[in-house]
Amino acid sequence: MLIRAEFKKLKPVRYISHLELMDTFRRSFRRARLPAAYSQGYNPHIKLALGQPLPVGMVGFSEYLDLELCAQIPASEAVNRINNNLPQGIKISEAHYIPDDAKSLQAAVNTAVYLFVMKFSGPVQPEQILQNFMARNKIEITRHRRNKKDRRLDLRPLLYEAEAEAEKLWRFTVSTGSSGNVRPSEVVRALSEQEENLESIPVVNIIREGMFVRKDEKLYKPFSEIIVND
Amino acid sequence: MIVSSKIENKLYKVEKPERYIGREWNQIKKEWTTQKKKILLCFPDTYEIGMSHLGIKILYHLLNKQEDILCERAFAPWIDLENLLREEGLPLFSLESGHRAGDFDIIGFTLQYEMSYTNIINMLDLANIPLYTEDRDGSHPLIIGGGSTVYNSEPAAPFFDLIFIGEAEDFIIDLVNTYFNFKNQGLNRKDILKKMSKLPGVYVPSMYEVSYHKSGGVKEFNPKFPEIKKTIKRQIVNDLDQSFYPTGFLVPFMDIVHNRAVIEVARGCTRGCRFCAAGMTYRPVRERSKERILELAEKILEKTGYSELSLNSLSTVDYSDIETLVKELTDRFSGQKISISLPSLRIDEFSVRLAEEVQKVRKSGLTFAPEAGTERLRRVINKGVGEKDLYQAVRAAFNSGWDRIKLYFMIGLPTETRKDLEGIVSMVDRVKKIGRQTSGRRTNIEVSVSSFIPKPFTPFQWVAMENRESIEKKQSYLRNNIKGRGVHLSWNEPDMSLVEGLMARGDRRLAPVIEKAWQKGARFDGWNELFDFSLWEDALHKSNLKFSTFISGYSPEKCLPWAHINMGVDREFLYNEYKKALSEELTPDCRHEGRCTGCGINLLFPEADLYAD
């Protein structure tokens, strides 16, 4: 049985890495005595899959995980038991059973929403800047890749929406995952290349607010029925 | 001031920021009130090393069990965080509440490794606390030390107000309360220290004076006042079952060095390997009962969620009822996919069978330590392992499905010759061959060759360390002869061994040397990427001292720098063992042969119920 859960990774634990987060979950499942399924082989471990890694230092309001169980317990009970055994700063919001053959998180989730806490070095007009930004036909940036050559990339088709929720709080809805991935730092870089009064911001000024499946221009949570039964 | 809240949003700038955030599962965060006795446990190395250390965890949970004590932790910040703290003008802080280290009443340092002394003074400096005990008064936290290298803490002794010699579980609460009683009586720091030096196991370095021979060594070591004890006797826990052991262990987020549940099944070892300081200084052997171990295992695994349980001790295979213990543990826990691990194995088939039993759930590597390349040299070091035993054990291991084997050797041992090195090479070749024959798979052999450092309180405490040129030649011989697919050789940097020898064998004159090296930037000297030998050469030179004074051997007629410490094993026994080493004579293990070897430990601790069965 596969259970898909939405969780928050908040400020107290924002510096722990993706792998450390997985270990933290596995230990909390053990403390919670969840009937978790284990992999076979020399080094058996709890079958757990997370979505797109959240960068170290970034808070996530709506992240997802898939956990395989070998016995069914009510989803709400699983949520309670796990939450009672999670360190401060990590919390499951809700969980649902999904079909065994549902697409994996990495394959299904294709859209991320980021909140940027902006920094200005002079006066700015947020709406105007964002309008100009999204009105461009091309937003070329250089992508730096580990152990690989830099490459030029057009961000524009991968950006879906941009809005200023407050003067210094900007929200971007962007493509994520294997079908086209936007790194939030690249959006900041592209913005500051366009506007001189925008400063670059560190990772801790960015929040991943949501992870979605985008279908026919609409955003769905990855455990929505329309998604898992697709 | 809460330092952590000022630095938290800048931690993205440093490597491994999760070292500095605390908040692990089972962390104890008490309310910070004026009534509480506040203790900061400092570990002078990185988080991942310190959190793998059992001693600091025992003390953390034990101290916090007391209602009126608040105990928090701090680890040595890596240089990137140190620089950030200094740039921001912020001091060393605790992980739990983020308070300044200087806000605590007592700061306890773990003396676990000789190469961490610069980190100790760096942490004091980052806490804005004067480095030397003589420059501190009642306005500063009391700086105490304890741990495995207290057998000779002299090079670092002038930095400490007091050092506890031995196992602290049964004594620490008393020590803390005594300090507060004297403090509340309004006594000054000096008088408090003088009074505290009367407590068992308490060594107050400032109560002693040392004179030196012109030729270099220590001449005399005497108390400054008649009421101060001449020697400090190590304290021990008599009964492990009665002593405190935590169950709600901290569970780090970070993948630390030993990331698993740990039960110390026994303390002490009577095998009597002549190079091994732990084997001599942790006697007598005391075992935790099987019932208590099972009870602890149940609770620890439940409270931590760990999937691996390690049975720790200096020689776990020697635990009296190890087969039954392992069987009961695996019966009880393998259903929960919990694997049991043994840290070190004796070289025999019994050990491999045992390892097979415990590693039914997960298979990791197997480690064997023949230590020397020939039977002769193994007799010198009293490691009575036959070559056949090793090959049988290795064959059994490959047959049971292991394909990774680690072999530990030492070079620079007393009386070592070319033949002994050739012996290492041929043993590795033979193991390689056995791997090919038995497993048919590709096997992996890791050969670790460390340089021998004659440690205090061992039969080799008087001997000279081998010089660098000679060690380098031996290492290059091994590099040229141990190679090929599936074999990996590792060794110690000779320069680093020299400094380790200096710190392990030195006296108080080295404190200013440590300070000078630190001033020029020495930090994390046990880490290859940061160790800088030139800083140490320079600091020694500026202090008009030479390496040779400390590592060229000490005369048995003269006073050793650590002679005022009584670790429990007789000097006469050690000297006799040294002579037996030179005549290649073995000394049997008194536990198995049933004959007392006269080490003297039973006389020092008659109250310990030794080998009660």
Boltz contact constraints between the chains, C-beta under 6 A:
constraints:
  - contact:
      token1: [A, 12]
      token2: [B, 23]
      max_distance: 6.0
  - contact:
      token1: [A, 15]
      token2: [B, 11]
      max_distance: 6.0
  - contact:
      token1: [A, 15]
      token2: [B, 17]
      max_distance: 6.0
  - contact:
      token1: [A, 15]
      token2: [B, 18]
      max_distance: 6.0
  - contact:
      token1: [A, 15]
      token2: [B, 21]
      max_distance: 6.0
  - contact:
      token1: [A, 16]
      token2: [B, 18]
      max_distance: 6.0
  - contact:
      token1: [A, 16]
      token2: [B, 253]
      max_distance: 6.0
  - contact:
      token1: [A, 20]
      token2: [B, 253]
      max_distance: 6.0
  - contact:
      token1: [A, 24]
      token2: [B, 253]
      max_distance: 6.0
  - contact:
      token1: [A, 27]
      token2: [B, 305]
      max_distance: 6.0
  - contact:
      token1: [A, 30]
      token2: [B, 305]
      max_distance: 6.0
  - contact:
      token1: [A, 31]
      token2: [B, 305]
      max_distance: 6.0
  - contact:
      token1: [A, 38]
      token2: [B, 337]
      max_distance: 6.0
  - contact:
      token1: [A, 42]
      token2: [B, 363]
      max_distance: 6.0
  - contact:
      token1: [A, 43]
      token2: [B, 362]
      max_distance: 6.0
  - contact:
      token1: [A, 44]
      token2: [B, 337]
      max_distance: 6.0
  - contact:
      token1: [A, 57]
      token2: [B, 12]
      max_distance: 6.0
  - contact:
      token1: [A, 87]
      token2: [B, 25]
      max_distance: 6.0
  - contact:
      token1: [A, 88]
      token2: [B, 23]
      max_distance: 6.0
  - contact:
      token1: [A, 202]
      token2: [B, 12]
      max_distance: 6.0
  - contact:
      token1: [A, 203]
      token2: [B, 12]
      max_distance: 6.0
  - contact:
      token1: [A, 204]
      token2: [B, 9]
      max_distance: 6.0
  - contact:
      token1: [A, 204]
      token2: [B, 12]
      max_distance: 6.0
